[in-house]
Amino acid sequence: MSIEAERTAQPATGARARRTPPSPPAVPVAGRTPARIPIERVPQPREDKMSETWRLARPSRIGKSLDLSQARTGGGWFVAGVSADVGRTESVTRTIAGREVVFWRDEDGGLVAGPGSCPHLGALMDRCPVIDGTMYCRWHGLALTREGDRTWSPYRTFDDGVLIWVGLPTAGEPPTDRPSLPVRPPAKGSVAAVISEPAVCEPQDVIANRLDPWHGAWFHPYAFSHLVVDDAASTPECLVVDVTFRINKTWGVPVRAEFACPDPRTIVMTITDGEGAGSVVETHATPLGVDAEGRPLTMITEATIAYSERKGFKIANLAAPLLIPMIKRTAHQLWVDDRDYAERRYELRRRGEFPG
């Protein structure tokens, strides 16, 4: 998730040097013993007390990290939705990278995917009945299984328990057996919430948004504050930040987190210290195709997998049906802003006006 950038120790000159510097942010100390109560009094600063971050968010700096992420191979894997989207009794279709793809479950519950057009007369095989792992086309009853036949060949699939993936032939990406999955907390004891938001941009614009944590100081003050990028610990491949998650304007939860890209269409924030250490927020950008005006469409799928070793989190885990909608609501609010960022970035690139 994009987070608020508060740089308090940067050098200043001229009129900038004469300003009263903001108070140092409350940030966690790596390796410290977690406090019994992780909430701290960290007042939200007003805009006139916040540090300017535009000098730190250099287009070249963000661009270098983006170039490295785009040079990774994704193995042709694309996130296609949530595991629960595909049941055992009916097929589901998605448009991914300009292709119609149909999904269903075999007799063992394994994920099956392949071309979404029926090889007989081209019917879109959406909402087709599935019986004992065999899908029957709704037009004429053509039966298809995961083995396929000479007219229909299945795609690679992977179900990681939270998201479903499909492997498609992709230029420049030699196929791999499975996607490059980030390290997640234990499934038992964690809470997973997923949102999906369409955007008019390319996947790289979504990734670039997450590779710019500095924008949050002015864009997401309701959710984050006191974010400092630890330059000594960071590399172009991994940004290390200290940040306070806002509860309200007075109280917050400081943590340390890392941002890294395991593939060209994914960026992961992992909490490494403080409350919820081990929790992850995975942002996946799946190209869909183009709209009526020829503009690229991308589906943003964000999986928040929350975890804590605190005994109290077990209560939250039991209350997952109530907690998950809250997580989704927060993620959606952030992406209302960040989708604007990604779409604006694409539009400037399309016009040849993007700085840097």
Backbone torsions as a table, in degrees:
resi	resn	phi	psi	omega
1	MET	NA	148.4	-178.8
2	SER	-75.4	139.5	-172.2
3	ILE	-133.6	159.7	-167.8
4	GLU	-73.6	127.0	-173.6
5	ALA	-100.9	114.4	-179.3
6	GLU	-123.1	97.3	-178.4
7	ARG	-97.6	115.8	-173.1
8	THR	-109.6	-8.2	-174.6
9	ALA	-115.8	21.7	-177.7
10	GLN	-79.7	150.2	177.9
11	PRO	-68.7	152.2	179.5
12	ALA	-140.5	153.3	179.7
13	THR	-135.3	163.9	174.6
14	GLY	59.8	-139.8	-178.0
15	ALA	-60.0	-31.7	-179.5
16	ARG	-63.6	-35.3	-178.1
17	ALA	-70.4	-23.5	-176.7
18	ARG	-84.7	-9.3	179.3
19	ARG	-71.3	149.0	175.2
20	THR	-72.4	120.5	-177.0
21	PRO	-68.6	148.3	177.3
22	PRO	-66.6	159.9	178.1
23	SER	-65.0	146.5	178.4
24	PRO	-58.7	141.0	-179.5
25	PRO	-70.3	150.7	173.5
26	ALA	-84.0	111.6	-178.1
27	VAL	-129.3	154.6	-178.8
28	PRO	-73.6	153.9	174.8
29	VAL	-98.3	125.8	-177.0
30	ALA	-54.8	130.1	175.4
31	GLY	82.5	3.4	-179.2
32	ARG	-72.3	159.9	175.7
33	THR	-75.5	124.1	-178.1
34	PRO	-56.9	138.3	177.5
35	ALA	-67.1	154.0	179.3
36	ARG	-60.9	-38.9	175.0
37	ILE	-116.2	113.6	-173.2
38	PRO	-74.9	-10.8	-178.1
39	ILE	-77.9	134.0	179.8
40	GLU	-126.2	156.1	177.0
41	ARG	-81.4	105.0	-178.4
42	VAL	-133.4	85.9	-176.2
43	PRO	-57.3	138.2	177.0
44	GLN	-71.8	120.8	-179.4
45	PRO	-73.9	150.2	173.2
46	ARG	-73.4	161.5	-178.0
47	GLU	-57.7	-35.6	-177.7
48	ASP	-75.1	-6.6	176.2
49	LYS	-106.8	-2.8	-179.0
50	MET	-88.6	148.5	178.6
51	SER	-75.6	142.1	172.0
52	GLU	-67.4	140.4	-176.3
53	THR	-118.9	-0.2	-173.7
54	TRP	-67.4	-28.0	177.9
55	ARG	-69.9	-30.5	-179.9
56	LEU	-79.9	-35.0	-179.2
57	ALA	-83.9	60.8	-177.6
58	ARG	-69.2	134.0	177.7
59	PRO	-54.3	-37.1	-179.3
60	SER	-68.3	-35.4	-179.9
61	ARG	-67.9	-47.0	177.8
62	ILE	-64.9	-40.5	-178.9
63	GLY	-63.0	-36.5	179.7
64	LYS	-65.1	-44.7	178.1
65	SER	-64.4	-38.5	178.8
66	LEU	-64.8	-43.6	179.3
67	ASP	-59.5	-41.0	178.8
68	LEU	-64.6	-38.8	179.5
69	SER	-67.4	-39.1	-177.6
70	GLN	-74.5	-17.4	177.6
71	ALA	-80.8	-12.8	177.8
72	ARG	-72.9	153.8	176.2
73	THR	-94.0	137.1	178.1
74	GLY	-96.1	-0.1	179.9
75	GLY	65.9	12.7	-177.8
76	GLY	78.4	13.6	-177.4
77	TRP	-92.2	140.1	-179.9
78	PHE	-135.5	136.3	173.0
79	VAL	-70.7	131.0	-176.1
80	ALA	-113.9	-4.3	179.7
81	GLY	148.4	-160.9	-177.9
82	VAL	-96.3	145.5	-179.4
83	SER	-52.4	-40.1	-177.6
84	ALA	-71.0	-10.1	179.2
85	ASP	-64.3	-29.1	-174.5
86	VAL	-110.2	115.6	179.0
87	GLY	-101.3	-167.4	-175.8
88	ARG	-99.0	-5.9	-172.7
89	THR	-114.0	-7.8	-175.5
90	GLU	-153.4	145.6	179.2
91	SER	-83.7	160.2	178.5
92	VAL	-133.9	138.7	176.5
93	THR	-113.9	149.6	174.8
94	ARG	-136.3	152.8	170.3
95	THR	-103.0	119.1	-175.5
96	ILE	-132.4	124.2	179.9
97	ALA	51.7	40.2	177.2
98	GLY	79.4	2.3	-179.4
99	ARG	-109.7	141.7	170.3
100	GLU	-82.1	126.2	-177.6
101	VAL	-126.7	132.1	177.3
102	VAL	-104.6	143.5	179.8
103	PHE	-127.9	144.7	168.5
104	TRP	-158.5	-179.3	-179.8
105	ARG	-111.8	140.3	176.0
106	ASP	-81.7	-173.8	-174.8
107	GLU	-64.7	-21.3	178.5
108	ASP	-96.7	2.8	-178.4
109	GLY	88.0	3.2	178.2
110	GLY	-70.7	149.3	-177.8
111	LEU	-78.7	133.7	176.8
112	VAL	-122.4	140.8	177.0
113	ALA	-147.1	155.1	178.1
114	GLY	-174.1	-176.5	178.3
115	PRO	-53.8	135.1	-174.8
116	GLY	-81.8	-4.3	-179.7
117	SER	-97.9	128.9	179.5
118	CYS	-63.5	131.7	-178.2
119	PRO	-69.1	-9.8	-179.1
120	HIS	-78.7	-67.4	-179.4
121	LEU	-131.5	16.7	171.8
122	GLY	83.2	15.6	178.5
123	ALA	-60.7	143.9	172.7
124	LEU	-76.1	118.2	-172.1
125	MET	-86.1	57.2	177.6
126	ASP	-100.0	140.8	179.1
127	ARG	58.0	35.5	175.1
128	CYS	-83.3	145.4	178.6
129	PRO	-67.2	142.1	176.4
130	VAL	-121.8	124.1	-178.6
131	ILE	-129.3	120.8	179.7
132	ASP	51.4	40.2	175.6
133	GLY	83.9	-2.6	177.9
134	THR	-104.4	131.6	178.1
135	MET	-97.3	138.3	-178.9
136	TYR	-117.2	121.1	179.5
137	CYS	-59.5	136.4	-176.2
138	ARG	-71.2	-19.4	-178.0
139	TRP	-77.7	-50.5	-174.9
140	HIS	-136.6	5.0	174.6
141	GLY	83.5	15.9	176.3
142	LEU	-58.4	127.1	-176.8
143	ALA	-94.8	132.1	178.5
144	LEU	-129.1	142.3	176.5
145	THR	-125.3	176.4	-179.6
146	ARG	-64.6	-18.4	178.2
147	GLU	-75.7	-23.5	-177.6
148	GLY	68.6	-168.3	175.8
149	ASP	-154.7	-165.8	-175.6
150	ARG	-70.2	-13.3	-178.9
151	THR	-104.4	-13.4	-173.5
152	TRP	-148.0	120.6	-177.7
153	SER	-116.2	130.0	-178.7
154	PRO	-71.9	160.3	175.0
155	TYR	-97.8	166.6	171.9
156	ARG	-67.9	144.5	177.9
157	THR	-137.1	157.9	174.8
158	PHE	-153.0	132.7	176.2
159	ASP	-118.1	112.0	-176.0
160	ASP	-91.0	7.9	179.6
161	GLY	95.7	-20.2	175.9
162	VAL	-118.5	-46.5	-177.3
163	LEU	-121.5	156.8	172.0
164	ILE	-108.4	144.8	-178.1
165	TRP	-125.9	150.5	172.6
166	VAL	-129.9	138.6	178.2
167	GLY	-99.7	119.3	-177.8
168	LEU	-118.8	149.7	173.4
169	PRO	-58.0	121.4	-173.7
170	THR	-135.8	126.8	-178.8
171	ALA	-58.0	133.0	177.4
172	GLY	78.3	4.1	-179.5
173	GLU	-126.8	93.2	175.7
174	PRO	-55.8	134.0	-177.0
175	PRO	-64.1	142.0	176.1
176	THR	-119.6	163.0	-176.6
177	ASP	-68.9	-29.5	-178.3
178	ARG	-152.7	159.4	177.9
179	PRO	-68.7	162.0	176.7
180	SER	-81.0	92.0	-175.1
181	LEU	-83.1	138.3	175.4
182	PRO	-74.2	162.5	175.5
183	VAL	-72.3	126.9	-179.8
184	ARG	-114.0	160.5	174.4
185	PRO	-70.4	166.8	179.1
186	PRO	-56.6	135.3	-179.8
187	ALA	-60.5	-39.2	176.9
188	LYS	-76.8	120.2	-179.5
189	GLY	100.4	-4.9	177.5
190	SER	-108.7	163.9	178.6
191	VAL	-121.9	125.8	-178.2
192	ALA	-112.5	132.9	176.8
193	ALA	-134.9	135.8	-175.1
194	VAL	-128.3	135.1	171.3
195	ILE	-123.2	157.6	175.4
196	SER	-133.8	134.2	-179.2
197	GLU	-136.7	125.4	175.9
198	PRO	-78.9	150.1	179.5
199	ALA	-144.2	149.7	176.8
200	VAL	-93.5	86.3	-178.9
201	CYS	-171.3	-175.9	175.4
202	GLU	-103.8	160.1	179.7
203	PRO	-53.1	-37.0	-178.1
204	GLN	-61.3	-29.0	179.2
205	ASP	-69.8	-33.7	176.5
206	VAL	-68.5	-44.7	179.9
207	ILE	-64.5	-41.1	179.6
208	ALA	-60.6	-36.2	177.6
209	ASN	-59.1	-43.9	-178.6
210	ARG	-74.6	-21.9	177.6
211	LEU	-83.7	6.2	175.9
212	ASP	-121.0	74.7	178.2
213	PRO	-67.6	-20.6	-175.3
214	TRP	-64.3	-22.1	-176.1
215	HIS	-72.3	-18.7	-174.0
216	GLY	-64.4	-25.0	-178.3
217	ALA	-56.5	-33.9	-176.6
218	TRP	-110.1	-13.2	-173.9
219	PHE	-104.6	-31.6	-177.6
220	HIS	-128.0	45.5	-176.9
221	PRO	-65.3	-18.5	179.0
222	TYR	-74.1	-17.2	-174.8
223	ALA	-115.0	-32.0	-174.5
224	PHE	-139.6	156.9	173.7
225	SER	-157.2	172.1	174.0
226	HIS	50.9	45.7	177.8
227	LEU	-92.7	128.6	177.1
228	VAL	-126.3	125.1	173.3
229	VAL	-78.8	122.6	179.3
230	ASP	-81.5	95.0	-175.7
231	ASP	-63.7	-34.1	-178.5
232	ALA	-66.6	-33.1	-178.5
233	ALA	-93.1	-14.0	-175.3
234	SER	-89.1	156.7	170.9
235	THR	-134.1	169.5	175.8
236	PRO	-59.6	-24.5	179.5
237	GLU	-86.3	-18.3	-175.0
238	CYS	-148.6	117.9	176.4
239	LEU	-94.0	129.5	178.3
240	VAL	-110.3	126.8	-174.8
241	VAL	-132.5	151.8	167.2
242	ASP	-110.6	132.3	-172.4
243	VAL	-150.5	152.5	174.4
244	THR	-110.3	122.4	173.2
245	PHE	-79.1	125.4	-176.9
246	ARG	-76.6	134.5	167.4
247	ILE	-98.5	-44.1	171.6
248	ASN	-155.5	-165.8	-175.8
249	LYS	-72.3	-11.1	-177.8
250	THR	-111.3	-36.9	-171.6
251	TRP	-114.4	147.5	179.7
252	GLY	-154.9	175.8	179.6
253	VAL	-124.1	105.8	-180.0
254	PRO	-76.2	139.5	176.2
255	VAL	-144.9	170.3	172.3
256	ARG	-117.2	138.3	-175.3
257	ALA	-144.1	161.0	177.7
258	GLU	-125.8	144.3	174.7
259	PHE	-115.7	128.4	178.9
260	ALA	-149.6	156.6	-177.8
261	CYS	-114.4	107.0	178.1
262	PRO	-75.5	-20.2	177.4
263	ASP	-151.8	172.6	-173.1
264	PRO	-70.7	-10.0	-177.5
265	ARG	-118.8	14.9	-176.6
266	THR	-138.0	138.7	168.9
267	ILE	-134.1	137.9	-173.8
268	VAL	-122.9	130.5	169.6
269	MET	-101.5	124.6	179.0
270	THR	-118.5	125.5	174.5
271	ILE	-77.3	120.0	-175.5
272	THR	-103.9	-17.7	-179.7
273	ASP	-154.8	147.8	-178.1
274	GLY	96.6	-169.7	-177.6
275	GLU	-60.4	132.4	178.7
276	GLY	80.3	19.7	179.3
277	ALA	-53.8	131.4	-176.6
278	GLY	101.1	-18.4	176.9
279	SER	-66.5	150.0	-180.0
280	VAL	-133.5	153.1	168.6
281	VAL	-125.4	111.7	-179.2
282	GLU	-99.9	125.4	175.9
283	THR	-111.9	116.9	-178.3
284	HIS	-113.5	133.6	-179.8
285	ALA	-114.6	110.8	-176.8
286	THR	-108.2	118.4	177.0
287	PRO	-68.0	137.4	-179.6
288	LEU	-102.6	-48.1	-175.4
289	GLY	160.9	-143.2	178.8
290	VAL	-129.1	156.1	177.6
291	ASP	-88.6	-171.8	-176.3
292	ALA	-63.3	-22.6	179.5
293	GLU	-95.4	5.4	179.0
294	GLY	82.0	11.0	179.9
295	ARG	-86.2	144.8	-178.5
296	PRO	-70.7	143.1	176.5
297	LEU	-115.2	135.6	-179.6
298	THR	-130.8	136.4	174.4
299	MET	-96.8	122.6	176.6
300	ILE	-92.1	117.6	177.2
301	THR	-115.8	119.2	-177.6
302	GLU	-119.3	121.3	178.8
303	ALA	-107.9	117.9	174.4
304	THR	-101.5	119.5	-179.4
305	ILE	-117.8	100.1	-173.6
306	ALA	-92.2	141.1	-176.6
307	TYR	-152.8	148.4	174.5
308	SER	-155.1	143.8	176.8
309	GLU	-83.5	-3.7	179.7
310	ARG	-67.4	144.3	178.6
311	LYS	-61.8	-34.5	-178.8
312	GLY	-63.2	-24.3	-179.1
313	PHE	-69.6	-21.7	177.0
314	LYS	-62.5	-33.7	176.7
315	ILE	-66.7	-43.6	178.1
316	ALA	-62.3	-36.3	179.2
317	ASN	-64.0	-39.6	177.0
318	LEU	-66.6	-27.7	-179.7
319	ALA	-94.0	22.0	-177.4
320	ALA	-51.9	-40.3	178.8
321	PRO	-58.5	-27.0	176.7
322	LEU	-90.0	-34.9	-176.7
323	LEU	-72.0	-40.0	-176.3
324	ILE	-58.7	-46.3	177.5
325	PRO	-60.2	-32.7	178.5
326	MET	-67.2	-43.4	178.4
327	ILE	-62.5	-43.6	179.8
328	LYS	-62.9	-40.1	-178.8
329	ARG	-63.8	-42.2	178.6
330	THR	-65.6	-44.8	179.8
331	ALA	-62.2	-40.2	179.4
332	HIS	-64.6	-42.1	179.9
333	GLN	-60.3	-42.0	178.8
334	LEU	-65.0	-39.9	-177.2
335	TRP	-76.7	-17.0	170.0
336	VAL	-60.0	-42.6	176.4
337	ASP	-71.8	-51.3	-171.9
338	ASP	-70.0	-26.4	173.4
339	ARG	-64.6	-40.0	175.9
340	ASP	-59.6	-42.0	178.4
341	TYR	-59.3	-52.1	-176.7
342	ALA	-63.8	-41.6	-179.5
343	GLU	-68.9	-37.1	176.9
344	ARG	-65.6	-40.6	178.5
345	ARG	-60.7	-44.6	178.4
346	TYR	-62.3	-44.9	-177.5
347	GLU	-61.9	-40.7	177.5
348	LEU	-65.4	-39.8	177.5
349	ARG	-65.1	-39.8	179.9
350	ARG	-62.2	-37.0	-179.2
351	ARG	-84.7	-4.0	-177.9
352	GLY	72.5	27.8	-175.7
353	GLU	-115.6	4.8	-177.1
354	PHE	-69.9	129.4	-178.0
355	PRO	-70.7	158.1	176.0
356	GLY	97.8	NA	NA
